[in-house]
Amino acid sequence: MEESIRKSFDLSGRAPETYSPLTLAYIGDAVYELIIRTVISEEGEASAKAHTKKGTQLAKAVTQAQMARGLIADDFLTEEEQSVYKRGRNTSITHSAKNATVSEYRAATGFEALIGWLFIQNRDGRIFELVRRGWETLQ
């Protein structure tokens, strides 16, 4: 999809390493949200309130932190992916989520940065693999 966006809007495309961790997390947050909404919508018709409630549970920082920690504990990330995750996790953050610790918020930011980094490289398959595996670690 990222390639299609570049072509449609005549964007030249930047090298992945030129993006700041917070920009990667910004992109990754949107990609992750799209995955959540797509999966929830496929589960069947429900009220917007029910969809939102389920989506919020999967999108919150605490959940993303659990997923990231599960992926790391399972040794599921490559060294390069771990490096991107750590770069996002360790970036200077001026605020945090209201229902998460600073540590959880940082881990979630690292996870989102990794998703954003994979997205700008058109590695959708790996994104889906990580999200699916991350969700499995929650159970």
CNS distance restraints for C-alpha pairs under 8 A (distance, minus, plus):
assign (resid   1 and name CA) (resid   5 and name CA) 6.36 0.50 0.50
assign (resid   1 and name CA) (resid 122 and name CA) 7.05 0.50 0.50
assign (resid   2 and name CA) (resid   6 and name CA) 6.36 0.50 0.50
assign (resid   2 and name CA) (resid 119 and name CA) 6.56 0.50 0.50
assign (resid   2 and name CA) (resid 120 and name CA) 6.06 0.50 0.50
assign (resid   2 and name CA) (resid 121 and name CA) 7.79 0.50 0.50
assign (resid   2 and name CA) (resid 122 and name CA) 6.00 0.50 0.50
assign (resid   3 and name CA) (resid   7 and name CA) 6.27 0.50 0.50
assign (resid   3 and name CA) (resid 122 and name CA) 6.75 0.50 0.50
assign (resid   4 and name CA) (resid   8 and name CA) 6.01 0.50 0.50
assign (resid   5 and name CA) (resid   9 and name CA) 6.13 0.50 0.50
assign (resid   5 and name CA) (resid  11 and name CA) 7.91 0.50 0.50
assign (resid   6 and name CA) (resid  10 and name CA) 5.69 0.50 0.50
assign (resid   6 and name CA) (resid  11 and name CA) 4.64 0.50 0.50
assign (resid   6 and name CA) (resid  12 and name CA) 6.84 0.50 0.50
assign (resid   6 and name CA) (resid  13 and name CA) 6.75 0.50 0.50
assign (resid   7 and name CA) (resid  11 and name CA) 6.47 0.50 0.50
assign (resid  14 and name CA) (resid  18 and name CA) 6.78 0.50 0.50
assign (resid  14 and name CA) (resid  19 and name CA) 7.85 0.50 0.50
assign (resid  15 and name CA) (resid  19 and name CA) 7.58 0.50 0.50
assign (resid  16 and name CA) (resid 117 and name CA) 6.46 0.50 0.50
assign (resid  16 and name CA) (resid 120 and name CA) 6.72 0.50 0.50
assign (resid  16 and name CA) (resid 121 and name CA) 7.12 0.50 0.50
assign (resid  19 and name CA) (resid  23 and name CA) 6.15 0.50 0.50
assign (resid  19 and name CA) (resid  24 and name CA) 6.34 0.50 0.50
assign (resid  20 and name CA) (resid  24 and name CA) 6.31 0.50 0.50
assign (resid  21 and name CA) (resid  25 and name CA) 6.15 0.50 0.50
assign (resid  21 and name CA) (resid  87 and name CA) 6.42 0.50 0.50
assign (resid  21 and name CA) (resid  88 and name CA) 4.79 0.50 0.50
assign (resid  21 and name CA) (resid  91 and name CA) 6.65 0.50 0.50
assign (resid  21 and name CA) (resid 110 and name CA) 7.95 0.50 0.50
assign (resid  21 and name CA) (resid 113 and name CA) 5.87 0.50 0.50
assign (resid  22 and name CA) (resid  26 and name CA) 6.05 0.50 0.50
assign (resid  22 and name CA) (resid  88 and name CA) 6.80 0.50 0.50
assign (resid  22 and name CA) (resid  91 and name CA) 7.49 0.50 0.50
assign (resid  22 and name CA) (resid 109 and name CA) 7.67 0.50 0.50
assign (resid  22 and name CA) (resid 113 and name CA) 6.88 0.50 0.50
assign (resid  23 and name CA) (resid  27 and name CA) 6.31 0.50 0.50
assign (resid  23 and name CA) (resid 113 and name CA) 7.58 0.50 0.50
assign (resid  24 and name CA) (resid  28 and name CA) 5.96 0.50 0.50
assign (resid  24 and name CA) (resid  88 and name CA) 7.93 0.50 0.50
assign (resid  24 and name CA) (resid 112 and name CA) 7.06 0.50 0.50
assign (resid  24 and name CA) (resid 113 and name CA) 4.46 0.50 0.50
assign (resid  24 and name CA) (resid 114 and name CA) 7.19 0.50 0.50
assign (resid  24 and name CA) (resid 115 and name CA) 7.63 0.50 0.50
assign (resid  24 and name CA) (resid 116 and name CA) 4.60 0.50 0.50
assign (resid  24 and name CA) (resid 117 and name CA) 5.77 0.50 0.50
assign (resid  25 and name CA) (resid  29 and name CA) 5.86 0.50 0.50
assign (resid  25 and name CA) (resid  88 and name CA) 7.19 0.50 0.50
assign (resid  25 and name CA) (resid 109 and name CA) 5.87 0.50 0.50
assign (resid  25 and name CA) (resid 110 and name CA) 7.12 0.50 0.50
assign (resid  25 and name CA) (resid 111 and name CA) 7.60 0.50 0.50
assign (resid  25 and name CA) (resid 112 and name CA) 4.42 0.50 0.50
assign (resid  25 and name CA) (resid 113 and name CA) 3.74 0.50 0.50
assign (resid  25 and name CA) (resid 114 and name CA) 7.28 0.50 0.50
assign (resid  25 and name CA) (resid 115 and name CA) 7.41 0.50 0.50
assign (resid  25 and name CA) (resid 116 and name CA) 5.82 0.50 0.50
assign (resid  26 and name CA) (resid  30 and name CA) 6.71 0.50 0.50
assign (resid  26 and name CA) (resid 112 and name CA) 7.28 0.50 0.50
assign (resid  26 and name CA) (resid 113 and name CA) 7.37 0.50 0.50
assign (resid  26 and name CA) (resid 116 and name CA) 7.29 0.50 0.50
assign (resid  27 and name CA) (resid  31 and name CA) 6.36 0.50 0.50
assign (resid  27 and name CA) (resid 112 and name CA) 7.61 0.50 0.50
assign (resid  27 and name CA) (resid 113 and name CA) 7.55 0.50 0.50
assign (resid  27 and name CA) (resid 115 and name CA) 7.77 0.50 0.50
assign (resid  27 and name CA) (resid 116 and name CA) 4.87 0.50 0.50
assign (resid  27 and name CA) (resid 119 and name CA) 7.98 0.50 0.50
assign (resid  28 and name CA) (resid  32 and name CA) 5.96 0.50 0.50
assign (resid  28 and name CA) (resid 111 and name CA) 7.98 0.50 0.50
assign (resid  28 and name CA) (resid 112 and name CA) 4.49 0.50 0.50
assign (resid  28 and name CA) (resid 113 and name CA) 5.67 0.50 0.50
assign (resid  28 and name CA) (resid 114 and name CA) 6.99 0.50 0.50
assign (resid  28 and name CA) (resid 115 and name CA) 4.60 0.50 0.50
assign (resid  28 and name CA) (resid 116 and name CA) 3.64 0.50 0.50
assign (resid  28 and name CA) (resid 117 and name CA) 7.35 0.50 0.50
assign (resid  28 and name CA) (resid 119 and name CA) 7.34 0.50 0.50
assign (resid  29 and name CA) (resid  33 and name CA) 6.09 0.50 0.50
assign (resid  29 and name CA) (resid 112 and name CA) 5.40 0.50 0.50
assign (resid  29 and name CA) (resid 113 and name CA) 7.99 0.50 0.50
assign (resid  29 and name CA) (resid 115 and name CA) 7.70 0.50 0.50
assign (resid  29 and name CA) (resid 116 and name CA) 7.41 0.50 0.50
assign (resid  30 and name CA) (resid  34 and name CA) 6.22 0.50 0.50
assign (resid  31 and name CA) (resid  35 and name CA) 6.37 0.50 0.50
assign (resid  31 and name CA) (resid 115 and name CA) 7.29 0.50 0.50
assign (resid  31 and name CA) (resid 116 and name CA) 7.21 0.50 0.50
assign (resid  31 and name CA) (resid 119 and name CA) 7.68 0.50 0.50
assign (resid  32 and name CA) (resid  36 and name CA) 6.27 0.50 0.50
assign (resid  32 and name CA) (resid  59 and name CA) 7.75 0.50 0.50
assign (resid  32 and name CA) (resid 112 and name CA) 7.55 0.50 0.50
assign (resid  32 and name CA) (resid 115 and name CA) 7.29 0.50 0.50
assign (resid  33 and name CA) (resid  37 and name CA) 6.16 0.50 0.50
assign (resid  33 and name CA) (resid  55 and name CA) 7.93 0.50 0.50
assign (resid  33 and name CA) (resid  59 and name CA) 6.87 0.50 0.50
assign (resid  34 and name CA) (resid  38 and name CA) 6.06 0.50 0.50
assign (resid  35 and name CA) (resid  39 and name CA) 6.15 0.50 0.50
assign (resid  36 and name CA) (resid  40 and name CA) 6.05 0.50 0.50
assign (resid  36 and name CA) (resid  55 and name CA) 6.18 0.50 0.50
assign (resid  36 and name CA) (resid  58 and name CA) 7.31 0.50 0.50
assign (resid  36 and name CA) (resid  59 and name CA) 7.74 0.50 0.50
assign (resid  37 and name CA) (resid  41 and name CA) 5.95 0.50 0.50
assign (resid  37 and name CA) (resid  51 and name CA) 7.90 0.50 0.50
assign (resid  37 and name CA) (resid  55 and name CA) 6.76 0.50 0.50
assign (resid  38 and name CA) (resid  42 and name CA) 6.28 0.50 0.50
assign (resid  39 and name CA) (resid  43 and name CA) 6.56 0.50 0.50
assign (resid  40 and name CA) (resid  44 and name CA) 7.46 0.50 0.50
assign (resid  40 and name CA) (resid  51 and name CA) 6.61 0.50 0.50
assign (resid  40 and name CA) (resid  54 and name CA) 7.72 0.50 0.50
assign (resid  40 and name CA) (resid  55 and name CA) 7.31 0.50 0.50
assign (resid  41 and name CA) (resid  45 and name CA) 6.88 0.50 0.50
assign (resid  41 and name CA) (resid  51 and name CA) 7.55 0.50 0.50
assign (resid  46 and name CA) (resid  50 and name CA) 6.15 0.50 0.50
assign (resid  46 and name CA) (resid  51 and name CA) 6.55 0.50 0.50
assign (resid  47 and name CA) (resid  51 and name CA) 6.35 0.50 0.50
assign (resid  48 and name CA) (resid  52 and name CA) 6.00 0.50 0.50
assign (resid  49 and name CA) (resid  53 and name CA) 6.10 0.50 0.50
assign (resid  50 and name CA) (resid  54 and name CA) 6.31 0.50 0.50
assign (resid  51 and name CA) (resid  55 and name CA) 6.00 0.50 0.50
assign (resid  52 and name CA) (resid  56 and name CA) 5.88 0.50 0.50
assign (resid  53 and name CA) (resid  57 and name CA) 6.43 0.50 0.50
assign (resid  54 and name CA) (resid  58 and name CA) 6.61 0.50 0.50
assign (resid  55 and name CA) (resid  59 and name CA) 6.06 0.50 0.50
assign (resid  56 and name CA) (resid  60 and name CA) 5.93 0.50 0.50
assign (resid  57 and name CA) (resid  63 and name CA) 7.10 0.50 0.50
assign (resid  58 and name CA) (resid  63 and name CA) 5.96 0.50 0.50
assign (resid  58 and name CA) (resid  64 and name CA) 7.31 0.50 0.50
assign (resid  59 and name CA) (resid  63 and name CA) 6.70 0.50 0.50
assign (resid  59 and name CA) (resid  64 and name CA) 6.66 0.50 0.50
assign (resid  60 and name CA) (resid  64 and name CA) 6.41 0.50 0.50
assign (resid  61 and name CA) (resid  65 and name CA) 5.96 0.50 0.50
assign (resid  61 and name CA) (resid  97 and name CA) 6.95 0.50 0.50
assign (resid  61 and name CA) (resid  99 and name CA) 8.00 0.50 0.50
assign (resid  61 and name CA) (resid 100 and name CA) 6.32 0.50 0.50
assign (resid  61 and name CA) (resid 104 and name CA) 6.28 0.50 0.50
assign (resid  61 and name CA) (resid 105 and name CA) 5.50 0.50 0.50
assign (resid  61 and name CA) (resid 107 and name CA) 7.93 0.50 0.50
assign (resid  61 and name CA) (resid 108 and name CA) 5.19 0.50 0.50
assign (resid  61 and name CA) (resid 109 and name CA) 7.96 0.50 0.50
assign (resid  62 and name CA) (resid  66 and name CA) 6.26 0.50 0.50
assign (resid  62 and name CA) (resid  99 and name CA) 7.78 0.50 0.50
assign (resid  62 and name CA) (resid 100 and name CA) 5.79 0.50 0.50
assign (resid  62 and name CA) (resid 104 and name CA) 5.65 0.50 0.50
assign (resid  62 and name CA) (resid 105 and name CA) 7.12 0.50 0.50
assign (resid  62 and name CA) (resid 108 and name CA) 7.22 0.50 0.50
assign (resid  63 and name CA) (resid  67 and name CA) 6.24 0.50 0.50
assign (resid  63 and name CA) (resid 108 and name CA) 7.93 0.50 0.50
assign (resid  63 and name CA) (resid 138 and name CA) 7.83 0.50 0.50
assign (resid  64 and name CA) (resid  68 and name CA) 6.13 0.50 0.50
assign (resid  64 and name CA) (resid 107 and name CA) 7.37 0.50 0.50
assign (resid  64 and name CA) (resid 108 and name CA) 4.93 0.50 0.50
assign (resid  64 and name CA) (resid 111 and name CA) 6.74 0.50 0.50
assign (resid  65 and name CA) (resid  69 and name CA) 6.08 0.50 0.50
assign (resid  65 and name CA) (resid 104 and name CA) 5.26 0.50 0.50
assign (resid  65 and name CA) (resid 105 and name CA) 7.07 0.50 0.50
assign (resid  65 and name CA) (resid 106 and name CA) 7.87 0.50 0.50
assign (resid  65 and name CA) (resid 107 and name CA) 4.85 0.50 0.50
assign (resid  65 and name CA) (resid 108 and name CA) 4.62 0.50 0.50
assign (resid  65 and name CA) (resid 111 and name CA) 7.27 0.50 0.50
assign (resid  66 and name CA) (resid  70 and name CA) 6.02 0.50 0.50
assign (resid  66 and name CA) (resid 134 and name CA) 7.98 0.50 0.50
assign (resid  66 and name CA) (resid 137 and name CA) 7.78 0.50 0.50
assign (resid  66 and name CA) (resid 138 and name CA) 6.94 0.50 0.50
assign (resid  67 and name CA) (resid  71 and name CA) 6.18 0.50 0.50
assign (resid  67 and name CA) (resid 134 and name CA) 4.45 0.50 0.50
assign (resid  67 and name CA) (resid 135 and name CA) 6.49 0.50 0.50
assign (resid  67 and name CA) (resid 137 and name CA) 6.26 0.50 0.50
assign (resid  67 and name CA) (resid 138 and name CA) 6.60 0.50 0.50
assign (resid  68 and name CA) (resid  72 and name CA) 6.27 0.50 0.50
assign (resid  68 and name CA) (resid 107 and name CA) 6.69 0.50 0.50
assign (resid  68 and name CA) (resid 108 and name CA) 7.15 0.50 0.50
assign (resid  68 and name CA) (resid 110 and name CA) 7.95 0.50 0.50
assign (resid  68 and name CA) (resid 111 and name CA) 5.81 0.50 0.50
assign (resid  68 and name CA) (resid 134 and name CA) 6.82 0.50 0.50
assign (resid  69 and name CA) (resid  73 and name CA) 5.98 0.50 0.50
assign (resid  69 and name CA) (resid 107 and name CA) 7.69 0.50 0.50
assign (resid  70 and name CA) (resid  74 and name CA) 6.04 0.50 0.50
assign (resid  70 and name CA) (resid 134 and name CA) 6.59 0.50 0.50
assign (resid  70 and name CA) (resid 137 and name CA) 5.63 0.50 0.50
assign (resid  70 and name CA) (resid 138 and name CA) 7.91 0.50 0.50
assign (resid  71 and name CA) (resid  75 and name CA) 6.26 0.50 0.50
assign (resid  71 and name CA) (resid  76 and name CA) 5.21 0.50 0.50
assign (resid  71 and name CA) (resid  77 and name CA) 6.52 0.50 0.50
assign (resid  71 and name CA) (resid 130 and name CA) 7.63 0.50 0.50
assign (resid  71 and name CA) (resid 133 and name CA) 7.28 0.50 0.50
assign (resid  71 and name CA) (resid 134 and name CA) 6.15 0.50 0.50
assign (resid  71 and name CA) (resid 137 and name CA) 7.53 0.50 0.50
assign (resid  72 and name CA) (resid  76 and name CA) 6.05 0.50 0.50
assign (resid  72 and name CA) (resid  77 and name CA) 6.29 0.50 0.50
assign (resid  72 and name CA) (resid  82 and name CA) 7.80 0.50 0.50
assign (resid  77 and name CA) (resid  81 and name CA) 5.62 0.50 0.50
assign (resid  77 and name CA) (resid  82 and name CA) 5.89 0.50 0.50
assign (resid  78 and name CA) (resid  82 and name CA) 6.12 0.50 0.50
assign (resid  79 and name CA) (resid  83 and name CA) 6.19 0.50 0.50
assign (resid  80 and name CA) (resid  84 and name CA) 6.39 0.50 0.50
assign (resid  81 and name CA) (resid  85 and name CA) 6.09 0.50 0.50
assign (resid  81 and name CA) (resid 114 and name CA) 6.67 0.50 0.50
assign (resid  82 and name CA) (resid  86 and name CA) 6.03 0.50 0.50
assign (resid  83 and name CA) (resid  87 and name CA) 6.08 0.50 0.50
assign (resid  84 and name CA) (resid  88 and name CA) 6.29 0.50 0.50
assign (resid  84 and name CA) (resid 110 and name CA) 7.40 0.50 0.50
assign (resid  84 and name CA) (resid 113 and name CA) 7.02 0.50 0.50
assign (resid  84 and name CA) (resid 114 and name CA) 5.78 0.50 0.50
assign (resid  84 and name CA) (resid 117 and name CA) 7.60 0.50 0.50
assign (resid  85 and name CA) (resid  89 and name CA) 6.05 0.50 0.50
assign (resid  85 and name CA) (resid 110 and name CA) 4.41 0.50 0.50
assign (resid  85 and name CA) (resid 111 and name CA) 5.84 0.50 0.50
assign (resid  85 and name CA) (resid 113 and name CA) 6.36 0.50 0.50
assign (resid  85 and name CA) (resid 114 and name CA) 5.29 0.50 0.50
assign (resid  86 and name CA) (resid  90 and name CA) 5.82 0.50 0.50
assign (resid  86 and name CA) (resid 110 and name CA) 6.07 0.50 0.50
assign (resid  87 and name CA) (resid  91 and name CA) 6.14 0.50 0.50
assign (resid  87 and name CA) (resid 110 and name CA) 6.88 0.50 0.50
assign (resid  88 and name CA) (resid 106 and name CA) 7.56 0.50 0.50
assign (resid  88 and name CA) (resid 109 and name CA) 5.81 0.50 0.50
assign (resid  88 and name CA) (resid 110 and name CA) 3.99 0.50 0.50
assign (resid  88 and name CA) (resid 111 and name CA) 7.45 0.50 0.50
assign (resid  88 and name CA) (resid 112 and name CA) 7.85 0.50 0.50
assign (resid  88 and name CA) (resid 113 and name CA) 5.42 0.50 0.50
assign (resid  88 and name CA) (resid 114 and name CA) 7.48 0.50 0.50
assign (resid  89 and name CA) (resid 106 and name CA) 4.67 0.50 0.50
assign (resid  89 and name CA) (resid 107 and name CA) 5.23 0.50 0.50
assign (resid  89 and name CA) (resid 108 and name CA) 7.37 0.50 0.50
assign (resid  89 and name CA) (resid 109 and name CA) 5.62 0.50 0.50
assign (resid  89 and name CA) (resid 110 and name CA) 4.02 0.50 0.50
assign (resid  89 and name CA) (resid 111 and name CA) 7.66 0.50 0.50
assign (resid  90 and name CA) (resid 106 and name CA) 6.87 0.50 0.50
assign (resid  90 and name CA) (resid 110 and name CA) 7.62 0.50 0.50
assign (resid  93 and name CA) (resid 106 and name CA) 7.85 0.50 0.50
assign (resid  96 and name CA) (resid 100 and name CA) 7.28 0.50 0.50
assign (resid  96 and name CA) (resid 101 and name CA) 7.55 0.50 0.50
assign (resid  96 and name CA) (resid 102 and name CA) 6.14 0.50 0.50
assign (resid  96 and name CA) (resid 105 and name CA) 5.90 0.50 0.50
assign (resid  97 and name CA) (resid 101 and name CA) 7.50 0.50 0.50
assign (resid  97 and name CA) (resid 102 and name CA) 7.89 0.50 0.50
assign (resid  97 and name CA) (resid 105 and name CA) 6.33 0.50 0.50
assign (resid 100 and name CA) (resid 104 and name CA) 5.79 0.50 0.50
assign (resid 100 and name CA) (resid 105 and name CA) 6.06 0.50 0.50
assign (resid 101 and name CA) (resid 105 and name CA) 6.15 0.50 0.50
assign (resid 102 and name CA) (resid 106 and name CA) 6.08 0.50 0.50
assign (resid 103 and name CA) (resid 107 and name CA) 6.21 0.50 0.50
assign (resid 104 and name CA) (resid 108 and name CA) 6.11 0.50 0.50
assign (resid 105 and name CA) (resid 109 and name CA) 6.15 0.50 0.50
assign (resid 106 and name CA) (resid 110 and name CA) 6.22 0.50 0.50
assign (resid 107 and name CA) (resid 111 and name CA) 6.24 0.50 0.50
assign (resid 108 and name CA) (resid 112 and name CA) 6.17 0.50 0.50
assign (resid 109 and name CA) (resid 113 and name CA) 6.03 0.50 0.50
assign (resid 110 and name CA) (resid 114 and name CA) 6.23 0.50 0.50
assign (resid 111 and name CA) (resid 115 and name CA) 6.38 0.50 0.50
assign (resid 112 and name CA) (resid 116 and name CA) 6.14 0.50 0.50
assign (resid 113 and name CA) (resid 117 and name CA) 6.03 0.50 0.50
assign (resid 114 and name CA) (resid 118 and name CA) 6.21 0.50 0.50
assign (resid 115 and name CA) (resid 119 and name CA) 6.12 0.50 0.50
assign (resid 115 and name CA) (resid 127 and name CA) 6.12 0.50 0.50
assign (resid 116 and name CA) (resid 120 and name CA) 6.34 0.50 0.50
assign (resid 117 and name CA) (resid 121 and name CA) 6.61 0.50 0.50
assign (resid 118 and name CA) (resid 122 and name CA) 6.46 0.50 0.50
assign (resid 118 and name CA) (resid 123 and name CA) 5.21 0.50 0.50
assign (resid 118 and name CA) (resid 124 and name CA) 6.99 0.50 0.50
assign (resid 118 and name CA) (resid 126 and name CA) 7.37 0.50 0.50
assign (resid 118 and name CA) (resid 127 and name CA) 6.54 0.50 0.50
assign (resid 119 and name CA) (resid 123 and name CA) 5.71 0.50 0.50
assign (resid 119 and name CA) (resid 124 and name CA) 6.13 0.50 0.50
assign (resid 119 and name CA) (resid 127 and name CA) 7.37 0.50 0.50
assign (resid 123 and name CA) (resid 127 and name CA) 6.52 0.50 0.50
assign (resid 124 and name CA) (resid 128 and name CA) 6.25 0.50 0.50
assign (resid 125 and name CA) (resid 129 and name CA) 6.18 0.50 0.50
assign (resid 126 and name CA) (resid 130 and name CA) 6.12 0.50 0.50
assign (resid 127 and name CA) (resid 131 and name CA) 6.15 0.50 0.50
assign (resid 128 and name CA) (resid 132 and name CA) 5.95 0.50 0.50
assign (resid 129 and name CA) (resid 133 and name CA) 6.06 0.50 0.50
assign (resid 130 and name CA) (resid 134 and name CA) 5.80 0.50 0.50
assign (resid 131 and name CA) (resid 135 and name CA) 6.08 0.50 0.50
assign (resid 132 and name CA) (resid 136 and name CA) 6.32 0.50 0.50
assign (resid 133 and name CA) (resid 137 and name CA) 6.39 0.50 0.50
assign (resid 134 and name CA) (resid 138 and name CA) 6.80 0.50 0.50
assign (resid 135 and name CA) (resid 139 and name CA) 7.24 0.50 0.50
